């Protein structure tokens, strides 16, 4: 499993998580990424064919399970180990997720519903999901899809995420994305808000 942990920006999996891999034939990060991409495509089709309340922890768990359920046995279940990519202990995740959806809903309800204001609320929701890091893996992809579904629910066009760039592999767009998330960790959301519509 070590090959799955070497790419910059990917969360290392602990031994129990690595053993949760369902398809036995995958041996490289590229093979895993392709397998997960096919799984995620099925989840996107499922999500776009239904109208769901995105700001619901049960829905967010089901979305992760749909995205990674053919890949990982623990898909849709909160992580059971601490990660160096987040300051939050795994034991805090259920409470943090409930707080995130409640706070995001309250921000939206109190907003003017203007496009730029809604975009900022959605970008902050995205950052919150990534920062909590509720899943052992797949957090960025899950947060992006959940945010797209939230924007659709709110009648906003989808984010462009660096003009449709590949944010899973390395490269300048991924570096810009990760940099904007680090800025948001410090409370500066300006670069993230620019990036999601770039």
N, C-alpha and C positions, 0 to 999 in steps of 0.2 A: 503493500500500500504506500510506501514512501514516495513513489513517483507521483501520487495524487496530491502531495503536500508541498511541492517545491516551487510552484509558480507564485511570484510576488502578488500579494493581495488576497490570496486564497487562505481561508481559515484552516489551520492544521486540524486534523481529526485525531481524537484520542483512539486508543486501541479498540475499545468497544464500538465506537462509531465506525471505524474502518471495517470492522468485521460485519457491519450491517449492510455491506454492498450486496445487492441482489444478483446482478448478472456476473457470473464467475469469469467470463472471458475477457474482461477489460484489464489492461495492464499499463496504459499510459494516460497521462492527463488529457491528451487530445481525444483518445477513445472515450474517456469518461465525459468530456465536454460534449461530444457529439451525441452520446447516448442520452445525456441529460437534456440536450437541446430538443431531441425528438419527444421526450417526455413532457417538456415545457410547452411544446407546440400543441400537444393534445390538451393540456390544461388551459391554454389560451382559447382553444375552440370551445371547451366546456364553459369557461367563464363568460365568453361573449354571447353565448346562446341563452343566458339566463340573467335575470335582474336580481341582484343580491345587495343587501346592505353591507358595504365593504367595511364600515366601521363597526365590526363585530369580531370578537376574538375567535369565536367558533368558525366563522367564515375564513378568517385569515389562516387558521390551522388547516382547514379543508383545502384552501388554495395551495398551501405548501405541500400537502399530501398529494394533491393532483399533479403538481409540478414535478415532484421527485419520488412518488410512490412506486414507480417501476424501477427505481435506482437504489433507494435506501430503505431499509426496514423501519427506520426511525422517522421517516418523512411525516411531517405534520405534528410531531411531538416536540415539545420544547427541549432544548439542549440540557444535558445532565452533567456538564462540566464547565469550568471557567475557561474563558478565552482571553488571550492577551490583547485582542483587538477591541475589547470593550471593558470599561471599568465595572460593569455590572455582574454580580455573581449570578450563577444560573438559578439560584433560589429566589432571586428577585423578579425573574422574567414574568411569571403570571400577573403579578401586581403591576409591573411596568407596562405590560401590554394593555391591561384594562385602563390604566391611567391615560395611555396614549390615545386609545380610541375615544375615551370620554372627553379628553381635552380637545382633540381635533374636532369632534362633533360640536363642542361648545364654541370653539373659535369660529367654525363655519356658521353656526346659528346666529352668532353675534355680529357677523360680518355684513358688509353692504352687498355682498355677492358680486362685486365688481371683478372683472377678469384678473387683474393683477393681484388683487387681494386673495382671491381663491387660489391662484397659482402659488402664492407664497405659503398659504396654509397647506397645500398639497406637498410642496417642497419640504416644509418642516415635518410633515407626517412621514415622508420618505426618509428623511434623516433620522427621525425618531426610531423607525423600524430598524434601520441599519445600525444605529447606535446601541439599541437594546440587544441586537444580535440574538433573536430568540431561538434560532435553529442551529444545529451543528454545522450546517453548510447550506449554501444557496440563499443567503440573506439578501445580497444585492439584487439578484434576479427576482426574488420574491417581492422585495420592496418596490422594485420598478414596476412589476406587473400589478401589484396591489394599488400603487399610485395611479397607474393608467386607468384601472377600473374605477377608482375614486373620482378621477377627473371626468370620466364618462358619466358617472352617476350625477355629478354636479353640472353637466352640460358644457364642459370645457373641452377644447381639443387636446389630444395627447401631447405630452412633452416630447421634444425631439432628441433629448439625451445626446447632445453633441452631434446632431444631424445624422442620427441612425448609426453611429459608429459602434464597433464591437467593443463592448465594455467588459467582456469576460477575459479576452486575451490581453496581452500587454500592449503597449503603444501609447502615443501622446494623448488620445482621447481618454483612455483609462486613467492615465496619470492625472489629467485635468479633473476628472470625476473624483478620484480619490483625494486629490488636493482640496477640492471644494467641500468634500465631506469633513476633512480635517479642520478646515476653517469653520464649518458649522459646529464642530465639536467645541470650538472656543467661543461660540455664540455669534459668529459672523456668517450670516446666510447669504450675503450679496453674491459671492462667486457661485454658489450652488444655484441660486435663482437664475443667474445669467446662464449657467451651463445647461440647465434643464430645457431652456428654450433656445439654445444655440444650434 
